[in-house]
């Protein structure tokens, strides 16, 4: 009954693949940050837009793909926007926004696989996702491990894929669009859930249930003391 109430009764926990890469074949990951040195608190939005415009001029031969994840009021969504396609998915409510960010980077790479083009640049406003991918660890987030695996495969197939960080909510068109579709995503994506997300959701639900029961008991004691 408790698991049913917590919405955790019908989930599959994502397993770790500790031997995804051999010690001599660990993938290298890096990303661009054309906004380095510009703080959001002291930089006007149009400056960030101009910086991206200059950056896009430098990488005009690369097809841009914007990804984003969102979690608000129990709704977890994520989206991908490219010149040729738009994807949006709703994930299980116990998934973290970090997991959502990683899932959509993985989905973006899956979309690249059958493409006739070979130069792509993936934009995300999740610095934590990019930093995680930059520091491989056998116990890293399982979706991050899957990203590095498919990225390694695509590069061996001749794809040139670059990652780039962009600031959120500064009027960058692709980022604003993908942020909007992530918030209102309705198509459910069946996805195994990392243990860390399940644990956090379970503990949160346990605490909420305990607090409700405690408040009820305290209210009852208070009411009885009036008679």
Secondary structure, 3 states (H helix, E strand, C coil): CHHHHCCCCCCCEECCCCCCCCCCCCCCCCCECCCCCCCHHHCCHHHHHHHHHHHHHHCCCCEEEEEEEEEECCEEEEEEEECCCEEEEEECCCCCHHHHHHHHHHHHHHHHHCCCCCEEEEEECCHHHHHHHHCCCCCCCHHHHHHHHHHHHHHHCCCEEEEEECCCCCCCHHHHHHHHHHHCCCCECCCCEEHHHHHHHHHHHHHHHHHHHHHHHHHHHHHHHCC
